[in-house]
Amino acid sequence: MAEDFGAQARSPQIACLTGLRQSDLVVLVLGTRYGAKQASGLSATHEEYREARGRKPILTFIQQGEAEPDQAALIDEAGAWESGLFRAAFSTPDELRDLVTRALHDYGLAHASAPLDPSALARRAQELLPESGHGRSSGVALHLAVAAGPEATVLRPAELETPTLGEEMEQRALFGNTALFDRRVGTETRLQSGSLICFQERSYNARAEIRLWGTGDVRFILPAREEEERGGMGLPVVIEEAVASRLAAALGYTAWLLNHIDPTERITHVALAAALIGEGAMGWRTRSEHAASPTSGSFDAFGREREREAPVMLAPPHRVRAALSMDARRIVEDLVVLLRRRWKEPGGHDL
């Protein structure tokens, strides 16, 4: 409670938000009143919810009754969170007490596992990526590894081998909201070295692959250049918007896949590592830059393949699992910036 924070040389707003950031889980109780608006234009509860969303697990409890307009909007906003762990309605304090107690108990049981080791999680994400130069093709591919933690067996070997799992992964990759595969190309699924792989082999050595391990770790290999860009006029380059699109689709697919194989949320955190690996691209451009000068390129990509193919990671590398859905836009933006820096060093010389 805010009353338990004691005297602090900071505003109540900062004290409450700091306490929230230090918490392991957030219980959000929404009544019918919105409360006084702060300088941000939001109530204190709304500010705290925005701070927690995508960063902390949230259990939401909503009081039945006609809510004020601003509070109704907050309830709708909280309800739009597809990755919410729990959402329930209550009428009386006793009912709320029982619901919160049960939800916390269920959450504790679902997450009874080894403690999270952030350093080991980040290291696993990097190790999931192939070494620079391994499996090199004539095209540039986006490699994204998502390590799941705490490290544990989420799928037994028999579950990983179930035919329906591969079929569902294929269907989602081809037809889901986060489709990653080209519907015009054949798709195969097979077990390999203790992992389940869905993949497509396309022209220009542009392999698309989704690999799932029994720990819940996932790795994507996706062509960084779009078909129309490979067949268009001008020098081959990596298009920034295409990379962002691939990353967004991969994060959405990972969120779906983890919910599918681990509905009780034993996996609580993920660490991400990304790299652009391959040859044949003359540099990094936005679509507008490439459209304005399709026959220009840059020397900065040559002679520094190992440097530009080194993996990038967020700081800190790990995120709560819900961030795959709720904070996906910012994760994509930051990964794109980090990858761009690998490819666009100051002092590059245009052709």
C-alpha positions, 0 to 999 in steps of 0.5 A, a space after each residue: 500500500 502507498 501508506 506503507 512506503 514511509 516518508 520519501 523525498 519524492 512525489 507520491 506518484 513516483 513512490 507508487 510507480 517505483 513500488 510497482 516496478 519492484 513488484 513481482 505481480 500486479 493485482 488491479 482492482 477497478 471500481 466504478 469511479 475513475 478517481 482524480 486525474 494527475 498532470 498526465 490526464 490519467 488517474 493514478 490507477 490508470 498511470 500504474 496500469 500503463 506502467 505495469 502493462 507488458 512488463 508485469 503479470 496483471 490480475 484484473 478484478 472489476 466491480 460490477 455496476 455502472 462505471 463512470 465514462 473514464 473508468 469504463 474506458 479504462 476497463 475496456 483498455 484493460 480488457 483489450 489485453 489479450 495476454 491478461 492472466 486473469 480477469 474476474 468480476 466481483 460485487 462484495 469485498 468478501 467476493 473480491 477477497 476470495 477471487 484474489 486469494 484463489 487467483 494468487 494461489 493458482 498463479 503460484 502453482 502455475 509458476 512453481 518452477 526453478 528460479 529465473 536466471 536472467 544471465 543464463 536466459 540471455 546466454 541461451 538466446 544467443 546460443 540459439 543463433 547460428 554462428 556468423 558464416 554458418 549456413 550462409 546463403 546468397 540472400 540475407 536472412 533475419 534470425 530471431 531467437 526467443 529463449 524461454 525461462 525459467 528453463 524447464 521442459 514444457 513439452 515432453 518428447 512425445 508431445 513434441 512429436 505429436 502430428 497435430 502440433 506440427 500441423 497447427 504450427 504450419 497452419 498458423 504460419 500460413 494463415 494466422 494473423 501472424 503469418 510468416 510463410 508464403 502460401 504459394 510455396 510448399 511447407 514441410 515439418 520434421 523432427 530434427 535433433 530434438 526440435 520440431 521444424 516447420 520450413 519452406 525452401 524458396 528461390 534465391 536460397 531464401 529459406 523460411 524456418 520456425 524451430 521449436 524446442 521442448 523448453 519452449 525456445 523458438 528460433 525463426 529464420 526469415 528472408 529479410 528481403 521481400 519477393 517483389 524487392 528481389 525481383 525489382 530493379 536496382 541494387 539489392 538492399 535490406 529494406 528497414 520496413 521489411 525487417 520490422 514486419 518480419 520481427 513483428 510477425 515473429 513476435 506475434 507468432 511466438 506469443 501465440 505458440 507459447 500460449 498454445 504449448 504453455 497455457 498455464 504460463 510456466 514460462 514467465 520470461 523471454 530473452 530475445 536475440 536477433 541478427 541479419 546473416 547472409 550476403 548479397 545486400 549492398 546496404 540498409 535502406 528505408 523504402 523511400 530511400 531505395 525508391 529515390 535511389 534504387 541503383 545506389 548502394 554502400 561500401 560499408 557492408 563489405 569487409 565487416 560481415 562478422 561485425 554486422 552479423 553479430 547478434 543484437 539484444 535488448 537492455 536488459 535482454 529479458 522481458 516478461 512473457 506478456 511483453 511479446 503481445 503488449 510491448 511488441 511495437 517497442 521491442 520491434 522498434 528497438 531491435 530494428 534500431 540495433 540491427 540498423 546500427 550494425 549495417 549503417 556505421 558512420 562514414 559509409 561511402 555510397 556507390 
